[in-house]
Amino acid sequence: MTENTQTPSSPNSELPTQYAPADVEGKLYERWVERGYFEADEKSEKPPYAIVIPPPNVTGSLHLGHAFEHTLIDALTRRKRMQGYETLWQPGMDHAGIATQNVVERELAKEGKSRHDLGREAFVERVWQWKGESGGQISGQMRRLGDGVDWSRERFTMDEGLSEAVQTIFKKLYDDELIYRAERIINWCPRCLTAISDIEVEYQDDDGELVSIRYGDGENSIVVATTRAETMLGDTAVAVHPEDERYKHMVGTEIELPLTGRRIKIVADEHVDPEFGTGAVKVTPAHDPNDFEIGQRHGLPNLAVMDEHAIITAHGPFQGLDRLEARSAIVAALRADGRIVAEKRPYAHSVGHCSRCKTTIEPRLSLQWWVKVGPLAKAAGDAVRDGKVKIHPQEMEKRYFDWVDNLHDWCISRQLWWGHRIPVWYGPNGEIVCVGPDEQPPTGEGWTQDTDVLDTWFSSGLWPFSTLGWPRQTDSLAKFYPNAVLVTGYDILFFWVARMMMFGLYAMDGTPPFHTIALHGMVRDERGKKMSKSFGNAVNPLDWMDKYGSDAVRFTLARGANPGVDVPIGEDWVQASSKFANKIWNATRFAMMNGATIEGELPAAEQMSATDRWILSRLNTTVAEVDAFYEDYQFSKLSDALYHFAWDEVFDWYVELSKTTFFAGGEQAKVSARVLGEVLDVTLRLLHPVVPFVTETLWTTLTGGESLVIAEWPKDSGFRDAAAQAEIEGVQTLVREVRRFRKEQGLDDKQKVPARLALAGTPLASHEAAIRQLLRLQPEGEEFHATATLPVAGASVALDLSGTIDIPAERKRLSKDLAAAEKEKQQAQAKLGNEAFIAKAPDNVVDKIKGRLAKADADIARLQAQLAALPAE
């Protein structure tokens, strides 16, 4: 438990009878921000704890994935702040090059204009104008959720300081020969008119067609198959495997390419699989990455046959056709020429699409800027292998290594106007000059800057240190780098995490950007299906916040957050969390009405009842459990532990067991009121990082403290009372058993039943009043006749159910249960008596069977006693 450092006071303001989140949350959040609770002081002597927000796109709005991730980060940072750390949760947004340019271009299109009508400079100004007026709405939505970020430090990847960081690291990489310019195959989007990275290509099965085409004639012909017949116009070879006996005699010769009149080589290359299809493949080096590699090995020409819009530019009859139009026209021409050997349609195959606009990607030979990732990726892999950085859960390490150990050079140039322009100038005589942020670009006639901008992920890869002022050696950088942990989804392990690792290690002298990578899954609907507008199952978390409150949404998300595992969520779960928030409210209100207080020292253990000692013992156990779960990023388990402790143990068992004490009054009631105040104080502190709004309102009213945001995090005092726990567990067992029995008899929960309690000589004796109240048990009268006796926890409860149960039916039910218990005992005894089984079975299996036998014996004794207690028919 924590020492209370707040100024205590008796509750001097009544809580409303019902909790209304809408009346509390907005005002409370603004108060936190105004008081600067979330602001981090780089000059503080407190130990640092820093987390960066995975920067949402400036075009984006809060979706359930954001709400999920932000809830987890907010819980971590709120707890660390309460633990006395100088805590920084760094906010900001990504400029989202392609997405933002698309948004503004669509606006221009409504005006009948294109970006080319404005020109580059005016278009960029228009984007900045859009950003100021319409971009970044997610910031306001983050406030609705309760994000405890330091808004005074909010950054944008196109800020002046971050632009300086981008130019600095580009120059450093260029000078170290880790950035180069080369003509390679890239993923080209004919709609966005830019290169995109491998990880921005979404693959899906499309229905296409597979056509087999005969090249050449007679014995010296070869059949190849393709799903992209239009690319044959750019073929410069046919490749076969060197050991394929069918084609050995043709290697080195030429064959005529249909429709074109051109003759192309037949080459032998080990890339070809002789078992697949005909064992021969067409080679189009300018339009396929594998073909490009074959072409490089054999010195083949690169013949581009499409322009940037995927319009055919080669061979007269097909010039000017879109690639899909050309595909049909070329197949028809080949069919008319007798060149089609086989056709298969529909033919489902995996096709890449642009993640931004869903257009089919076109592999295209293009002159681009590249990062040589070999040494950078090795350092990123070694940092995890050497233990400098831990990936949580550990089983995700394999995915990380599969990526960084096989990483291809990264194409970083994009054919956009919105973004960080590549800091390279070209001179009139072929000069190439890379310019750093403190250098002047070359001037004079004929000098021009590269027109491309950098991949968005290039700047966001610098996020953990560029937001702290790098390349300048700032106090913030010294205090908060490296970050403590990165919390992000496994789905951007490749997009973002690996890039931050590479750049952080490179720019910061081998110091990784964070010590731990905590990966979470994706939010899905209640059936486990991916949420999508097209599926009709997408949810706007703001709608749920309006209906149930932000705490309910947060608690639902945290309770589903198992490390690295997807999170199914439905509205009924949010509704259940709303009931939990209301339970916290109502139970705390009841407790305060009955004198719960934090005034004065906590009474000595000998002054407390067993119920008081039990709840304090359970409280400290819960503190220890929650701390352990936080350190292991087990948000689901810590939320479950808090839920069951708060609802079941505090608000149900402890409050109910203490009612008789409170109603009786006196010194014992004062002791229990102080204990209840302590338990509520600590419980609200424990709950605060996950459900900040309702806990803040209740805690400040209960304690008179300033704010839970800056309150002290609870500590496990070490207090445990095994005897009290055993005693109350006995009470709970008895109550549950009698409740179960009543339910089986069809008795209403509120129906009062005469009962005789034989508790003398047991630890339960002092709890008789509470037991009778919990179970609606009346004292036995003069005409009491026990119709059922339940032996439980070393005691017994005799009930007079005259006129309330069907005696023959009850006898039949008990006899059936007794027969099942006796059968279970026989089966367990038979297994334990089998020497061959015992010799081979693992110890845990044998122990499990022994447990079954013991339970069967207990059930038999209980059921026989219940049968014996039934009156004669």
Helices and strands as residue ranges (DSSP letters): H 21-34, E 48-52, H 64-82, E 86-90, E 92-93, H 97-110, H 115-118, H 120-133, H 138-145, G 151-153, E 155-156, H 160-175, E 179-189, E 194-196, G 198-200, E 201-215, G 218-220, E 222-226, G 229-234, E 237-240, G 248-250, E 254-256, E 263-268, E 280-283, H 289-298, G 316-318, H 323-336, E 340-354, E 362-371, H 374-385, E 390-392, G 394-396, H 397-404, E 410-411, E 413-414, E 424-426, E 432-434, E 448-449, E 453-454, H 456-460, H 463-466, H 475-480, E 483-489, G 490-492, I 493-497, H 498-507, E 514-520, E 523-525, H 541-548, H 550-559, E 567-569, H 571-593, G 605-607, H 610-631, H 635-643, I 644-654, H 655-664, H 667-687, H 692-703, G 708-710, H 722-744, E 753-758, G 765-767, H 768-775, E 777-778, E 788-792, E 795-799, H 807-832, H 835-840, H 843-869
